Amino acid sequence: YIAMLERAASNIECFHRRQLHEGFMFSPKEGVILGQRVIPLQRVGIYVPGGTASYPSSVLMNALPARVAGCGEVMIATPPEISPKIIAAAKVSGVHRIFKMGGAQAIGAFAFGTESVPRVDKITGPGNAYVAEAKRQVFGRTGIDMVAGPSEIVIVADRNNFAGHLAADMLAQAEHDVNARAVLITNSRRFAQNINAEIEVQAGKLERYDIARASIDNNGMIIVVSNWGQAVDIVNEIAPEHLELCVEEPFEWLTKIRNAGSIFLGRHSPEALGDYYAGANHTLPTMGTARFSSPLSVDDFVKKMQYMYYDGQALREASRDIEEFAMSEGLTGHARSITIRRD
């Protein structure tokens, strides 16, 4: 098990190291220096759920980007009955401390600090509705990654797939939660019927049958389109967390898809590949927020600080423009802070 975690961790770290950014400094004209520094967050708190399932993968996906970013201290909070698998994942990921606390109170402890729990600069990681609401409420006092909703997948598939494969992918999503959503889009009504039949056959074989059954019944959907342009429009409207493109030339679709959290290209890249192993992050925007937000990355664990320098001559040359701008906004004090230096 440890060897498997280490292989997955290596893939995740390799991917996220390519997200590192360096600061910059430049001089656009004589006497002027501008720049930006990229600074890791000092202390990060990661929430790792317990409850109906234990997810060591969440430890890897949150802690490794924080470690790659260079955060000074990476901590996790998880309900008291800690799975040994969570501890193993924390060790492999380089987590510094584990706190046995769960639910909204864990988010509060990280956000405000206690006698035994230090206040963190940012809280990341998934959780139930109470955890999500707690993160929403503490935002502003501390940073958060996102307010995550139920997990979701959209699969675009032509008739040249095995119906059983795609039914399995839909059920893999459905077993997460009764509110999870699995949607398949195809251009073949007969193929849609085959997938529906396969779902009925495979659902009964799942250990989490009741959860998957409720998810499929309440939120599952198979959409038949007359052309692939309609499929692209539907995908961009839904802005799904996960998108599988099980079509002949999946890379040709990349420039057409504007809204998706993570895209799985081809017939041999199921969502589970990304959940655990490939290296790209599995903490993704949900509920249509992929329209304006991004997967968890190294960028979530750094901040940027800018700086500027003008010498006396450079400020004199710019002073008239600055004064005019300040006066146009009615901020005479701003203008005076420039005038007094020039005069």
Secondary structure, DSSP 8 states (H G I E B T S, - for coil): -HHHHHHHHHHHHHHHHTT----EEE-SSTTEEEEEEEEE-SEEEEE---TT---HHHHHHHHHHHHHHT-SEEEEEE-SS--HHHHHHHHHHT--EEEE--HHHHHHHHHH--SSS---SEEE----HHHHHHHHHHBTTBEES----S-EEEEEE-TTS-HHHHHHHHHHHHTT-TT-EEEEEES-HHHHHHHHHHHHHHHTT-TTHHHHHHHHHHH-EEEE-SSHHHHHHHHHHH--SEEEEESSSGGGGTTT--S-SEEEESTT--HHHHHHTSSS------TTGGGT-----GGGGEEEEEEEEE-HHHHHHHHHHHHHHHHHTT-HHHHHHHHHHH-
